[in-house]
Amino acid sequence: QSGSWCINSICSSELDLVSPAGATVANVFEIVNVTDFAGVFEAKGVPDLNGGKGSAEALAAKLKSLKPPKRPRPPAKPKVDEFTAEQPTYSAECLEYQDLWKSMKETYTNSQDEQVQEESELTADPSTEPATDLLDYHPCAVARGAGGVFGKIAGQSGKMAPENMMYSDWNDCMQGDINRDMEAAHVAYAHSLYDLASNVHTTGVKSYACNVLPDTIIAPFGAGMTFEADNLCDGTMDFIKSIMDLATGVGVSTFDHQTAVEAHNACNPLQVGFSRAFCDIHCVRDAVVRGDRTIIRNLEKATKLSNDNMKKLIEWSSEAARTETEYLDKKIDHSLEVNTAYLSSIAHNTQPTPDDLLQATMSQTQSLLHELSGYAEVATNWSFSKSSKSKVDHSLARFLQVTEDSDMTNGTKALHKLRDELAVLTQTLRTRPTRSKSKAVVQEVLGDLDELDEFARKQSQILGMYRLHGGIARRINQDWKAREENQALLSLDHLWWQIRRKLDLYLDTAEQEIEQFRMAFAMMSDYQDCSAGFGDLLESYVASMSASKRHRRQLKTSWQEVSNLFGELASVVVDGDMFASFMFSEGCDSLLASQTMKQARSAYMGIAILIQRFQASGQKKPDATTLSQAADRIDGAFEEAASACRMGLMQSLHTEPSRGRSSLRRTSPDTDA
């Protein structure tokens, strides 16, 4: 009998060898027996270090002469400038409020997070002094000129009001007007009482005294005149009243005139109040403008100070870094000199003899020539690619040129040079594989890709069947939904559609993974045909790995969600005794009960698909105990309701539904999958 010895897809010709030793695989690999690693290895011993260039004394003297550099003193740290904020100043006329605005008390938290109470004096801008040197239309100049007399009629001092009246003076001015109005009211009240009393008195005398007086007749000669006494009495009373009214009226008029004169000379509260208010408004505006300008100046000063300090720190840091770097540079140079001294001593004591060096060079050369003979054999049977042939020709030409130009006067040097060039030529042949070897590897990779692509097509077909199963389940649900009659059916429908949405979401993710792998296989094929770059291949690989991770995450998430939903579906069906209710309403062959059972089975089959997907993706199969128990509960509830209906016990079953029914299912999730 005969056969071939193969390494993967690369095989030898048909041979009748029982052992592969002696066979040549594709004229590339020659299989040989392993030889025993036996020999005599003798150590050279420790070299003599007493005296000479490589002695310990010479090394110690060399190291002693190498003085380590001293660390330089770092540059002095710069003195940074501290910032002190400029306090705002105000117009002098705005501080002329007696003791009201001479200082300000405030409480604030300092940099140590402590509450501090401080009283600071408010300062006037020197350019605004004196405060009396103001324009005529300046609000504070107008307020300064507003004044008058504090009248005596108003119960006040009768003196002139002070210049630049304060708020208390303005209040006294207002109170003077109030007092004068009150005095005028008193006089008017007394005059009214007098008018009423005099009118009553005059009318009473006229009515009761004058009317009772008899008329007087004077007729000494029998003829004369008659005097009407009542008219004379009335006229007398009117004259007396007029004299009294004259005195009273003169007094009242005098008072009114004096009051009017005093009111004219007194301070006007409206004038004083508005003037002071406009001056206050002017001072508020002045404080805001001056405060803003002070803030801007402080910001400019702080920014400049920060920049100057930063410049100082950067210059200091740069100088310190430069000093430290120079020191490290000298330190490295010193370490290099120390290491050189050590290495020189070691090299002097461990350098091989010329005979040993020649023997090692001969051994390496023989090994390289033996390897070159293998490449020569390959070249006689299989052609190099164009690029490989060009590189090999160049290396051979260079090797021959160096060999011809070698100086044979120094045999050791020439032998070393020949060995080095031979190593370069061997390395060139190593890195330039023959076209047949590359083709064999490519064919092997393409074979693996075909198998993976076939696996992807099968997985796509399985997902297609799952899609078909989902469509059939939806049509069953539509027929079943047309018979919905109560809230329980609505709950079942809601749970079923939730399960279907979770499964559809997973199927979408699985299809995306398979499609991404197909694209990656196609990119691998394009890369082998040199129609795509390595960057495209890497990008396709990263995308396929990302799709695989998404598929695994979605598979776990979908399994957890749909298994929980199916448990809830089983609870609604069993605990709600829905099969018994349907058969009680429609009979033992209830179409609604049958459709509900089909719907539950379709949901269970859809969930069982996920178990197969765990196995297909190489993941650990999940625990389906809870799922199987839920399915057993639904099967048991249906069988028990059907049996009870056939035995005529539906009435009692409907009125006293049992709980916790269970039975063995006909199939398991693995079998269904």
C-alpha positions as CSV (number, residue, x, y, z in Angstrom):
1,Q,0.0,0.0,0.0
2,S,1.1,3.6,-0.6
3,G,-0.1,7.0,0.6
4,S,0.8,10.6,1.1
5,W,2.1,12.4,4.2
6,C,0.5,15.9,4.6
7,I,0.9,19.0,6.6
8,N,-2.5,20.6,6.5
9,S,-3.4,20.7,2.8
10,I,0.2,20.5,1.6
11,C,1.0,16.8,0.8
12,S,3.9,14.7,-0.5
13,S,3.7,12.5,-3.5
14,E,2.4,8.9,-3.0
15,L,5.0,6.9,-1.1
16,D,5.2,3.4,0.4
17,L,7.0,4.6,3.5
18,V,5.6,3.5,6.9
19,S,7.4,6.5,8.5
20,P,7.4,10.0,7.1
21,A,11.2,10.2,7.6
22,G,12.9,10.7,4.2
23,A,9.7,12.1,2.5
24,T,9.7,15.5,0.9
25,V,6.4,17.5,1.2
26,A,5.7,19.5,-1.9
27,N,9.4,19.7,-2.6
28,V,9.6,22.3,0.2
29,F,9.9,20.4,3.5
30,E,12.2,17.4,4.0
31,I,11.3,15.2,6.9
32,V,14.3,13.8,8.8
33,N,14.8,11.9,12.1
34,V,15.7,13.7,15.2
35,T,19.3,13.2,16.2
36,D,20.5,12.8,19.8
37,F,21.9,15.9,21.3
38,A,25.1,14.4,22.6
39,G,28.6,15.9,23.0
40,V,31.4,16.9,25.3
41,F,31.2,20.5,26.6
42,E,34.2,21.8,28.4
43,A,34.3,25.2,30.0
44,K,37.1,27.6,29.5
45,G,37.4,28.4,33.2
46,V,37.8,31.8,34.8
47,P,40.3,34.0,33.0
48,D,43.4,35.2,34.8
49,L,42.7,38.8,36.1
50,N,46.0,39.4,37.8
51,G,47.8,42.3,36.1
52,G,47.3,43.4,32.5
53,K,44.8,45.6,30.8
54,G,41.8,43.6,32.0
55,S,42.8,43.2,35.6
56,A,40.8,44.3,38.5
57,E,43.4,46.8,39.5
58,A,43.3,48.4,36.1
59,L,39.5,48.5,36.2
60,A,39.5,50.1,39.7
61,A,42.1,52.7,38.6
62,K,39.9,53.5,35.5
63,L,36.8,53.9,37.7
64,K,38.6,56.0,40.2
65,S,39.7,58.4,37.5
66,L,36.0,58.9,36.4
67,K,34.7,61.6,38.7
68,P,30.9,61.8,39.0
69,P,29.4,65.2,38.3
70,K,28.3,67.4,41.1
71,R,24.6,68.4,41.3
72,P,24.5,72.1,40.7
73,R,22.6,74.5,42.9
74,P,19.1,75.2,41.6
75,P,18.2,78.8,40.7
76,A,16.7,80.9,43.4
77,K,12.9,81.0,43.4
78,P,11.5,84.3,42.1
79,K,9.7,86.6,44.4
80,V,6.2,87.0,43.2
81,D,4.3,90.3,43.5
82,E,1.2,90.3,45.6
83,F,-2.1,91.9,44.5
84,T,-3.8,94.5,46.6
85,A,-7.2,95.7,45.3
86,E,-7.7,99.4,44.7
87,Q,-10.7,100.7,46.7
88,P,-13.2,102.9,44.9
89,T,-13.4,106.7,45.6
90,Y,-16.6,108.8,45.3
91,S,-17.7,112.3,44.5
92,A,-17.2,114.7,47.4
93,E,-20.8,116.0,47.2
94,C,-22.1,112.4,47.6
95,L,-20.3,112.0,50.9
96,E,-21.7,115.3,52.4
97,Y,-24.4,113.5,54.4
98,Q,-23.0,114.4,57.8
99,D,-22.1,111.0,59.5
100,L,-24.3,108.9,57.2
101,W,-21.6,108.1,54.6
102,K,-18.3,108.7,56.3
103,S,-17.7,105.0,56.8
104,M,-19.2,101.6,56.0
105,K,-19.4,98.5,58.2
106,E,-19.5,95.1,56.5
107,T,-19.2,91.5,57.4
108,Y,-17.5,89.1,54.9
109,T,-15.7,85.7,54.8
110,N,-11.9,85.9,54.4
111,S,-9.6,83.5,52.7
112,Q,-9.4,81.4,55.9
113,D,-13.1,80.9,55.8
114,E,-13.6,83.1,58.8
115,Q,-16.3,85.8,59.2
116,V,-14.7,89.2,59.6
117,Q,-16.5,92.5,60.6
118,E,-14.7,95.6,59.3
119,E,-15.4,99.3,59.2
120,S,-13.8,101.2,56.4
121,E,-13.8,104.9,55.6
122,L,-15.2,106.1,52.4
123,T,-12.9,108.4,50.5
124,A,-13.7,111.3,48.2
125,D,-12.0,111.7,44.8
126,P,-9.7,114.6,45.2
127,S,-10.7,115.9,41.7
128,T,-14.3,116.5,43.1
129,E,-13.2,118.6,46.0
130,P,-14.4,121.0,47.2
131,A,-17.9,119.8,47.2
132,T,-19.3,123.3,46.8
133,D,-17.6,123.8,43.4
134,L,-20.5,122.5,41.4
135,L,-22.4,123.6,38.3
136,D,-25.6,125.5,38.9
137,Y,-27.7,122.7,37.4
138,H,-26.0,120.0,39.3
139,P,-28.7,118.0,41.3
140,C,-26.7,118.3,44.5
141,A,-26.1,122.0,44.0
142,V,-29.9,122.5,43.5
143,A,-30.5,120.4,46.7
144,R,-27.9,122.5,48.5
145,G,-29.7,125.7,47.6
146,A,-33.2,124.5,48.5
147,G,-34.2,125.9,51.9
148,G,-36.4,128.4,53.8
149,V,-37.6,129.4,57.3
150,F,-38.9,127.2,60.1
151,G,-41.9,129.4,60.9
152,K,-43.1,130.3,64.4
153,I,-46.8,129.9,63.4
154,A,-45.9,126.2,62.7
155,G,-44.5,126.0,66.3
156,Q,-40.9,126.0,65.1
157,S,-37.8,128.1,65.8
158,G,-38.4,130.8,63.2
159,K,-34.8,130.4,62.0
160,M,-33.5,129.8,58.5
161,A,-33.1,126.1,57.4
162,P,-29.5,124.8,57.2
163,E,-27.7,124.6,53.8
164,N,-27.7,121.2,52.2
165,M,-30.7,120.0,54.2
166,M,-30.7,116.4,55.4
167,Y,-33.6,114.0,55.6
168,S,-34.5,115.1,59.2
169,D,-34.6,118.8,58.0
170,W,-36.8,117.8,55.1
171,N,-39.1,116.1,57.6
172,D,-39.2,119.3,59.8
173,C,-40.0,121.3,56.7
174,M,-42.9,118.9,55.9
175,Q,-44.0,119.1,59.5
176,G,-44.1,122.9,59.4
177,D,-46.6,122.8,56.5
178,I,-48.7,120.4,58.5
179,N,-48.6,122.6,61.6
180,R,-49.6,125.7,59.7
181,D,-52.5,123.9,58.1
182,M,-53.5,122.8,61.5
183,E,-53.3,126.3,63.0
184,A,-55.3,127.7,60.1
185,A,-57.9,125.0,60.7
186,H,-58.2,126.0,64.3
187,V,-58.7,129.7,63.4
188,A,-61.3,128.8,60.8
189,Y,-63.1,126.6,63.3
190,A,-63.2,129.4,65.9
191,H,-64.4,131.9,63.4
192,S,-67.1,129.6,62.3
193,L,-68.2,129.2,65.9
194,Y,-68.2,133.0,66.3
195,D,-70.4,133.4,63.2
196,L,-72.9,130.8,64.4
197,A,-73.1,132.3,67.9
198,S,-73.4,135.9,66.8
199,N,-76.1,135.0,64.2
200,V,-78.1,133.1,66.9
201,H,-77.7,136.0,69.4
202,T,-78.7,138.7,66.9
203,T,-81.7,136.7,65.6
204,G,-82.9,136.0,69.1
205,V,-82.8,139.6,70.3
206,K,-84.6,140.7,67.1
207,S,-87.2,138.1,67.5
208,Y,-88.0,138.3,71.2
209,A,-86.8,141.7,72.4
210,C,-87.3,144.1,69.6
211,N,-90.7,142.8,68.5
212,V,-92.3,143.4,71.9
213,L,-91.4,147.1,72.0
214,P,-94.4,149.4,71.4
215,D,-94.4,152.1,68.7
216,T,-93.8,155.7,70.1
217,I,-96.2,158.6,68.9
218,I,-95.0,162.2,69.3
219,A,-98.0,164.7,68.8
220,P,-97.7,167.7,71.1
221,F,-100.2,169.8,69.2
222,G,-102.4,166.9,68.2
223,A,-100.3,166.2,65.2
224,G,-96.9,164.6,65.2
225,M,-94.9,161.4,64.2
226,T,-94.8,157.8,65.1
227,F,-91.5,155.9,65.8
228,E,-91.4,152.1,65.2
229,A,-89.4,150.8,68.1
230,D,-88.8,147.3,66.7
231,N,-87.2,148.6,63.5
232,L,-84.9,150.8,65.6
233,C,-84.0,147.9,67.7
234,D,-83.2,145.7,64.7
235,G,-81.0,148.3,63.2
236,T,-79.1,148.8,66.5
237,M,-78.5,145.1,66.8
238,D,-77.2,144.8,63.2
239,F,-74.8,147.7,63.8
240,I,-73.5,146.1,67.0
241,K,-73.0,142.8,65.1
242,S,-71.2,144.6,62.3
243,I,-68.8,146.2,64.8
244,M,-68.1,142.8,66.4
245,D,-67.7,141.1,62.9
246,L,-65.2,143.8,61.9
247,A,-62.9,143.1,64.9
248,T,-63.1,139.3,64.4
249,G,-62.6,139.5,60.6
250,V,-59.6,141.8,61.0
251,G,-58.1,139.2,63.4
252,V,-58.8,136.3,61.1
253,S,-57.5,138.2,58.0
254,T,-54.3,139.2,59.9
255,F,-53.7,135.5,60.8
256,D,-54.3,134.3,57.3
257,H,-51.9,136.9,55.9
258,Q,-49.2,136.1,58.5
259,T,-49.7,132.4,57.7
260,A,-49.4,133.0,54.0
261,V,-46.2,135.1,54.4
262,E,-44.7,132.4,56.7
263,A,-45.6,129.7,54.2
264,H,-44.0,131.7,51.4
265,N,-40.8,132.1,53.3
266,A,-40.7,128.6,54.7
267,C,-39.0,125.7,53.0
268,N,-41.1,123.8,50.5
269,P,-41.1,120.1,51.3
270,L,-41.8,119.1,47.7
271,Q,-38.9,121.2,46.4
272,V,-36.5,120.0,49.1
273,G,-37.6,116.3,48.7
274,F,-37.3,116.2,44.9
275,S,-34.0,118.0,45.0
276,R,-32.6,115.6,47.6
277,A,-34.0,112.6,45.6
278,F,-32.4,113.7,42.4
279,C,-29.1,114.3,44.2
280,D,-29.3,110.8,45.6
281,I,-30.0,109.3,42.2
282,H,-27.0,111.2,40.8
283,C,-24.8,109.7,43.6
284,V,-26.1,106.2,43.0
285,R,-25.2,106.5,39.3
286,D,-21.8,108.1,40.2
287,A,-21.1,105.2,42.6
288,V,-22.0,102.6,40.0
289,V,-19.8,104.2,37.2
290,R,-16.9,104.8,39.5
291,G,-17.2,101.2,41.0
292,D,-17.3,99.7,37.5
293,R,-14.2,101.6,36.5
294,T,-12.4,100.6,39.7
295,I,-13.3,96.9,39.0
296,I,-11.9,97.2,35.4
297,R,-8.7,98.8,36.7
298,N,-8.4,96.0,39.4
299,L,-8.9,93.4,36.7
300,E,-6.3,94.9,34.4
301,K,-3.8,95.2,37.3
302,A,-4.5,91.7,38.5
303,T,-4.1,90.3,35.0
304,K,-0.8,92.1,34.4
305,L,0.4,91.0,37.8
306,S,-0.6,87.4,37.1
307,N,1.1,87.5,33.7
308,D,4.3,88.9,35.3
309,N,4.3,86.3,38.0
310,M,3.6,83.6,35.5
311,K,6.5,84.8,33.4
312,K,8.8,84.8,36.4
313,L,7.8,81.3,37.3
314,I,8.1,80.0,33.8
315,E,11.6,81.5,33.4
316,W,12.6,80.0,36.8
317,S,11.1,76.6,35.9
318,S,12.9,76.6,32.5
319,E,16.2,77.6,34.2
320,A,15.7,74.9,36.8
321,A,14.8,72.3,34.2
322,R,17.9,73.3,32.1
323,T,20.2,73.0,35.1
324,E,18.8,69.7,36.0
325,T,18.9,68.4,32.4
326,E,22.6,69.5,32.1
327,Y,23.3,67.6,35.3
328,L,21.4,64.5,34.1
329,D,23.3,64.7,30.8
330,K,26.6,64.7,32.6
331,K,25.4,62.0,34.8
332,I,24.4,59.8,31.8
333,D,27.8,60.5,30.2
334,H,29.5,59.5,33.5
335,S,27.4,56.3,33.7
336,L,28.2,55.6,30.0
337,E,31.9,55.9,30.7
338,V,31.6,53.6,33.8
339,N,29.7,51.0,31.8
340,T,32.2,51.3,28.9
341,A,35.0,50.6,31.4
342,Y,33.2,47.6,32.7
343,L,32.3,46.3,29.2
344,S,35.9,46.8,28.0
345,S,37.2,44.8,31.0
346,I,34.6,42.1,30.4
347,A,35.4,42.0,26.6
348,H,39.1,41.8,27.3
349,N,38.7,38.9,29.6
350,T,36.0,37.0,27.6
351,Q,37.2,37.6,24.0
352,P,37.7,34.2,22.2
353,T,41.0,33.1,20.7
354,P,41.4,33.4,16.9
355,D,41.1,29.6,16.6
356,D,37.8,29.5,18.5
357,L,36.5,32.4,16.4
358,L,37.5,30.7,13.2
359,Q,35.8,27.5,14.2
360,A,32.5,29.3,15.2
361,T,32.5,31.2,11.9
362,M,33.0,27.9,10.0
363,S,30.1,26.3,11.8
364,Q,27.8,29.2,11.1
365,T,28.8,29.3,7.5
366,Q,28.1,25.6,7.0
367,S,24.6,26.0,8.6
368,L,23.9,28.9,6.2
369,L,25.1,27.0,3.2
370,H,22.9,24.0,4.2
371,E,19.9,26.3,4.4
372,L,20.8,27.8,1.0
373,S,20.9,24.4,-0.5
374,G,17.2,23.9,0.5
375,Y,16.3,27.2,-1.2
376,A,18.3,26.2,-4.3
377,E,16.3,23.0,-4.5
378,V,13.1,24.9,-4.2
379,A,14.2,27.3,-7.0
380,T,14.9,24.4,-9.3
381,N,11.3,23.1,-9.0
382,W,9.2,26.2,-8.3
383,S,9.7,29.6,-9.7
384,F,9.9,32.7,-7.5
385,S,7.5,35.6,-8.0
386,K,8.8,38.6,-10.0
387,S,9.4,40.8,-7.0
388,S,11.0,37.9,-5.0
389,K,13.2,37.1,-8.0
390,S,14.4,40.7,-8.3
391,K,15.3,40.8,-4.7
392,V,17.1,37.4,-4.8
393,D,19.1,38.4,-7.9
394,H,20.2,41.6,-6.3
395,S,21.4,39.8,-3.2
396,L,23.3,37.2,-5.2
397,A,25.0,39.8,-7.3
398,R,26.0,41.7,-4.2
399,F,27.3,38.5,-2.5
400,L,29.4,37.6,-5.5
401,Q,30.8,41.2,-5.8
402,V,31.8,41.2,-2.1
403,T,33.4,37.8,-2.5
404,E,35.5,39.0,-5.4
405,D,36.5,42.2,-3.7
406,S,37.5,40.7,-0.4
407,D,41.0,41.4,0.8
408,M,42.6,37.9,1.3
409,T,45.6,39.3,3.1
410,N,43.7,39.3,6.3
411,G,42.0,35.9,6.3
412,T,40.0,36.3,9.6
413,K,38.5,39.6,8.5
414,A,37.7,38.2,5.0
415,L,36.0,35.2,6.6
416,H,33.9,37.3,8.9
417,K,32.8,39.5,6.0
418,L,31.9,36.4,3.9
419,R,29.9,35.0,6.8
420,D,28.0,38.3,7.2
421,E,27.1,38.6,3.5
422,L,26.1,34.9,3.5
423,A,23.7,35.7,6.4
424,V,22.3,38.6,4.5
425,L,21.6,36.4,1.4
426,T,20.0,33.8,3.6
427,Q,17.7,36.3,5.3
428,T,16.7,37.6,1.9
429,L,15.6,34.2,0.8
430,R,13.8,33.7,4.1
431,T,11.7,36.8,3.6
432,R,10.9,36.1,-0.1
433,P,8.8,32.9,-0.1
434,T,8.1,31.1,-3.3
435,R,4.9,31.5,-5.2
436,S,4.0,27.9,-4.6
437,K,4.2,28.1,-0.8
438,S,2.2,31.3,-0.8
439,K,-0.4,29.8,-3.1
440,A,-0.7,26.8,-0.8
441,V,-1.3,28.9,2.2
442,V,-3.8,31.1,0.3
443,Q,-5.7,28.0,-0.8
444,E,-5.8,26.8,2.8
445,V,-7.1,30.1,4.0
446,L,-9.7,30.3,1.2
447,G,-10.9,26.8,2.1
448,D,-11.5,27.9,5.7
449,L,-13.3,31.0,4.4
450,D,-15.5,28.8,2.2
451,E,-16.4,26.7,5.2
452,L,-17.2,29.8,7.3
453,D,-19.3,31.3,4.5
454,E,-21.2,28.1,4.2
455,F,-21.8,28.2,8.0
456,A,-23.1,31.8,7.6
457,R,-25.5,30.8,4.8
458,K,-26.9,28.0,7.0
459,Q,-27.3,30.3,9.9
460,S,-29.1,32.8,7.6
461,Q,-31.4,30.0,6.4
462,I,-32.2,29.1,10.1
463,L,-33.0,32.7,10.8
464,G,-35.2,32.8,7.7
465,M,-37.2,29.8,9.1
466,Y,-37.4,31.7,12.4
467,R,-38.8,34.7,10.5
468,L,-41.3,32.4,8.8
469,H,-42.3,31.0,12.2
470,G,-42.8,34.5,13.6
471,G,-45.1,35.4,10.6
472,I,-47.2,32.3,11.2
473,A,-47.4,33.1,14.9
474,R,-48.6,36.7,14.0
475,R,-51.3,35.4,11.8
476,I,-52.5,33.0,14.5
477,N,-52.5,36.0,16.9
478,Q,-54.6,38.1,14.5
479,D,-57.2,35.3,14.2
480,W,-57.1,34.9,18.0
481,K,-57.3,38.6,18.6
482,A,-60.5,38.8,16.5
483,R,-62.2,36.8,19.3
484,E,-61.1,39.0,22.2
485,E,-63.9,39.4,24.6
486,N,-62.6,40.5,28.0
487,Q,-59.7,42.1,29.8
488,A,-57.8,38.8,30.2
489,L,-57.5,38.4,26.4
490,L,-56.2,41.9,26.1
491,S,-53.6,41.1,28.8
492,L,-52.6,37.9,26.9
493,D,-52.4,39.8,23.6
494,H,-50.2,42.5,25.2
495,L,-47.8,39.9,26.6
496,W,-47.6,38.0,23.3
497,W,-46.8,41.1,21.3
498,Q,-44.1,42.0,23.9
499,I,-42.6,38.5,23.4
500,R,-42.8,38.9,19.6
501,R,-41.1,42.3,19.7
502,K,-38.2,41.0,21.9
503,L,-37.7,38.0,19.5
504,D,-37.9,40.2,16.4
505,L,-35.3,42.6,17.9
506,Y,-33.0,39.6,18.5
507,L,-33.5,38.3,15.0
508,D,-32.6,41.7,13.5
509,T,-29.4,41.7,15.5
510,A,-28.5,38.1,14.5
511,E,-29.1,38.9,10.8
512,Q,-26.9,41.9,11.1
513,E,-24.1,39.7,12.6
514,I,-24.3,37.2,9.8
515,E,-24.4,39.9,7.1
516,Q,-21.3,41.5,8.7
517,F,-19.4,38.2,8.7
518,R,-20.3,37.7,5.0
519,M,-18.9,41.2,4.3
520,A,-15.8,40.2,6.3
521,F,-15.3,37.0,4.3
522,A,-15.8,38.9,1.0
523,M,-13.2,41.5,2.2
524,M,-10.7,38.7,3.1
525,S,-11.1,37.3,-0.5
526,D,-10.6,40.8,-1.9
527,Y,-7.5,41.1,0.2
528,Q,-6.1,37.8,-1.0
529,D,-6.7,39.0,-4.6
530,C,-4.9,42.3,-3.8
531,S,-8.0,44.3,-4.6
532,A,-8.4,45.5,-1.0
533,G,-5.9,46.9,1.5
534,F,-5.0,45.7,4.9
535,G,-6.7,48.8,6.4
536,D,-10.0,47.8,4.8
537,L,-9.6,44.2,6.0
538,L,-8.9,45.4,9.6
539,E,-11.9,47.7,9.5
540,S,-14.1,44.8,8.3
541,Y,-12.7,42.6,11.0
542,V,-13.4,45.2,13.8
543,A,-16.9,45.7,12.5
544,S,-17.7,41.9,12.5
545,M,-16.3,41.5,16.0
546,S,-18.4,44.5,17.2
547,A,-21.5,42.9,15.5
548,S,-20.7,39.6,17.3
549,K,-20.5,41.3,20.7
550,R,-23.8,43.1,20.1
551,H,-25.4,39.7,19.1
552,R,-24.2,38.1,22.3
553,R,-25.5,40.9,24.5
554,Q,-28.8,41.0,22.7
555,L,-29.2,37.2,22.9
556,K,-28.7,37.3,26.7
557,T,-31.0,40.3,27.1
558,S,-33.8,38.8,24.9
559,W,-33.6,35.4,26.7
560,Q,-34.0,37.1,30.2
561,E,-36.9,39.3,29.0
562,V,-38.9,36.8,27.0
563,S,-38.5,34.0,29.6
564,N,-39.9,36.4,32.2
565,L,-42.7,37.5,29.9
566,F,-43.6,33.8,29.2
567,G,-43.8,33.1,32.9
568,E,-46.1,36.1,33.3
569,L,-48.2,34.7,30.3
570,A,-48.5,31.4,32.0
571,S,-49.6,33.1,35.3
572,V,-52.3,35.0,33.4
573,V,-53.6,31.9,31.6
574,V,-53.5,29.5,34.6
575,D,-54.3,31.8,37.5
576,G,-57.1,33.4,35.5
577,D,-58.5,29.9,34.6
578,M,-59.0,31.1,31.1
579,F,-59.3,27.6,29.4
580,A,-62.1,26.7,31.8
581,S,-63.8,30.1,31.1
582,F,-63.6,29.6,27.4
583,M,-65.0,26.1,27.5
584,F,-67.7,27.1,29.8
585,S,-68.8,29.8,27.3
586,E,-68.2,27.9,24.0
587,G,-68.2,24.3,24.9
588,C,-65.5,21.6,25.1
589,D,-64.4,22.3,21.6
590,S,-64.0,26.0,22.3
591,L,-62.2,27.7,19.3
592,L,-61.0,30.4,21.6
593,A,-59.3,27.9,24.0
594,S,-57.7,26.1,21.1
595,Q,-56.4,29.3,19.6
596,T,-55.1,30.5,23.0
597,M,-53.2,27.2,23.3
598,K,-51.8,27.5,19.8
599,Q,-50.7,31.0,20.6
600,A,-49.0,29.9,23.8
601,R,-47.2,27.1,21.9
602,S,-46.1,29.6,19.2
603,A,-44.7,31.9,21.9
604,Y,-42.9,28.9,23.5
605,M,-41.4,27.8,20.2
606,G,-40.1,31.3,19.5
607,I,-38.4,31.4,22.9
608,A,-37.0,27.9,22.5
609,I,-35.2,29.3,19.4
610,L,-32.9,31.3,21.6
611,I,-31.5,28.1,23.3
612,Q,-30.3,26.9,19.9
613,R,-28.8,30.4,19.3
614,F,-26.8,30.1,22.5
615,Q,-25.3,26.8,21.2
616,A,-24.7,28.2,17.7
617,S,-22.8,31.2,19.2
618,G,-20.6,29.0,21.4
619,Q,-22.1,30.3,24.6
620,K,-23.2,28.3,27.7
621,K,-26.8,27.0,27.3
622,P,-29.1,28.9,29.7
623,D,-31.2,27.2,32.4
624,A,-34.6,26.6,30.8
625,T,-36.2,25.1,34.0
626,T,-38.5,28.1,34.6
627,L,-39.6,28.1,31.0
628,S,-40.4,24.4,31.0
629,Q,-42.4,24.8,34.2
630,A,-44.4,27.6,32.7
631,A,-45.2,25.6,29.6
632,D,-46.1,22.6,31.8
633,R,-48.5,24.8,33.7
634,I,-50.3,25.9,30.5
635,D,-50.5,22.3,29.1
636,G,-51.8,21.1,32.4
637,A,-54.4,23.8,32.6
638,F,-55.6,23.0,29.1
639,E,-55.8,19.2,29.6
640,E,-57.5,19.6,33.0
641,A,-60.1,22.0,31.6
642,A,-60.8,19.7,28.6
643,S,-61.1,16.6,30.9
644,A,-63.4,18.4,33.3
645,C,-65.5,19.7,30.4
646,R,-65.9,16.2,28.9
647,M,-66.8,14.7,32.3
648,G,-69.5,17.4,32.8
649,L,-67.8,19.1,35.6
650,M,-67.4,22.4,33.9
651,Q,-69.9,24.2,36.2
652,S,-68.0,23.3,39.4
653,L,-64.7,23.8,37.6
654,H,-65.8,27.3,36.6
655,T,-67.1,28.2,40.0
656,E,-64.2,26.8,42.0
657,P,-61.2,26.9,39.7
658,S,-58.2,24.9,41.0
659,R,-54.7,26.4,41.3
660,G,-51.2,25.2,40.8
661,R,-51.9,22.5,38.1
662,S,-48.9,21.0,36.5
663,S,-48.1,18.1,34.1
664,L,-45.2,16.9,32.0
665,R,-44.9,18.5,28.6
666,R,-44.6,16.4,25.5
667,T,-41.5,18.2,24.3
668,S,-38.5,20.1,25.9
669,P,-37.0,23.4,24.8
670,D,-34.0,21.6,23.4
671,T,-36.2,19.2,21.3
672,D,-38.3,22.1,20.0
673,A,-35.2,24.0,19.1
